[in-house]
Amino acid sequence: MDFERLDVWKRSARLSAGLYQHFADSRDYGFKDQITRSGLSVPSNIPEGMTRPTIKDRIRFLHIARGSCAELRTQIYIGMEIDYIHREKGLQWVAETKEIAAMLSGLIHKQSDFGKC
């Protein structure tokens, strides 16, 4: 399966790009590095998994992507708390991470079912 056709990859890549744009001028390099890394990890692990030859490997990388999505959501909450992220933008990103995580869960389930055939 071409990962570029997956909506979950497209949405997570757009979210990652948005994080980089938002924090481009941030001088808190530690926070900036952490939130952009976790955001980048989500769309990066999707193709890593989808190009693996075994279902077990695919699922493992999709789980990593989902874990990074939860990590990112935590950092967004913290960013809102410390006024690095405006509440409205933060809540949009939180909602997006929840939807992406649900999409990843669906893809994991689909891959698991595929492996049972």
C-alpha positions in Angstrom: 0.0 0.0 0.0 1.3 3.4 -0.9 1.5 5.4 2.3 1.0 8.7 0.4 -2.6 7.6 -0.3 -3.3 7.2 3.4 -5.4 10.0 4.9 -3.8 9.4 8.3 -0.4 10.0 6.8 -1.5 13.2 4.9 -3.2 14.7 8.0 -0.3 13.9 10.3 2.2 15.3 7.9 0.2 18.5 7.7 0.0 18.7 11.5 3.8 18.2 11.7 4.4 21.0 9.2 2.0 23.3 11.1 4.0 22.7 14.3 7.2 23.6 12.6 5.7 26.8 11.3 4.2 27.7 14.6 7.4 27.2 16.5 9.8 28.6 13.9 10.6 31.7 15.9 10.5 30.1 19.4 13.6 30.6 21.5 12.7 27.7 23.9 14.8 25.3 21.9 14.2 22.4 24.3 10.4 22.6 24.0 10.5 23.4 20.3 12.7 20.4 19.6 10.6 18.0 21.7 7.2 19.0 20.2 8.4 19.1 16.6 10.2 15.8 17.1 7.1 14.0 18.4 5.0 15.7 15.7 7.4 14.5 13.0 7.5 11.0 14.4 3.9 10.3 13.6 4.0 10.7 9.8 7.5 9.3 9.7 6.6 6.0 11.3 3.6 5.4 9.1 5.6 4.8 5.9 8.3 3.1 7.9 5.7 0.5 9.0 3.7 0.3 5.8 6.8 -0.5 3.7 7.9 -3.4 6.1 7.5 -6.9 4.7 5.7 -8.4 7.6 2.4 -7.6 9.3 4.1 -7.7 12.7 6.6 -5.0 11.7 3.9 -2.9 10.1 1.8 -3.0 13.3 4.9 -2.3 15.5 5.6 1.0 13.6 2.0 2.0 13.6 2.0 1.6 17.4 5.0 3.8 17.6 3.2 6.4 15.5 0.2 6.2 17.8 2.4 6.6 20.9 4.1 9.6 19.4 0.6 11.1 18.7 -0.2 10.7 22.4 3.2 12.3 23.3 2.4 15.2 21.0 -1.0 15.7 22.5 0.6 15.9 26.0 3.1 18.5 24.8 0.2 20.5 23.2 -1.6 20.6 26.5 1.6 21.8 28.3 2.2 24.3 25.5 -1.3 25.8 26.1 -0.7 25.8 29.9 2.5 27.8 29.5 1.1 30.1 26.9 3.3 28.9 24.0 0.1 27.8 22.1 -3.1 29.8 22.0 -6.0 27.9 23.5 -8.0 27.8 20.2 -5.1 26.5 18.2 -4.2 24.0 20.9 -7.7 22.6 21.1 -7.7 22.2 17.3 -4.4 20.3 17.5 -5.6 18.2 20.4 -8.7 17.2 18.3 -6.6 16.5 15.3 -4.2 14.2 17.4 -7.3 12.3 18.7 -8.6 11.8 15.2 -5.2 10.7 13.9 -4.8 8.3 16.8 -8.2 6.8 16.0 -7.3 6.5 12.4 -4.0 4.7 13.4 -6.0 2.3 15.6 -8.2 1.5 12.7 -5.2 0.9 10.4 -3.6 -1.3 13.1 -6.9 -3.3 13.4 -7.1 -3.6 9.6 -3.5 -4.9 9.4 -4.2 -7.3 12.2 -7.2 -8.7 10.4 -5.2 -8.9 7.2 -2.6 -11.0 9.0 -5.2 -13.5 10.1 -6.1 -14.4 6.5 
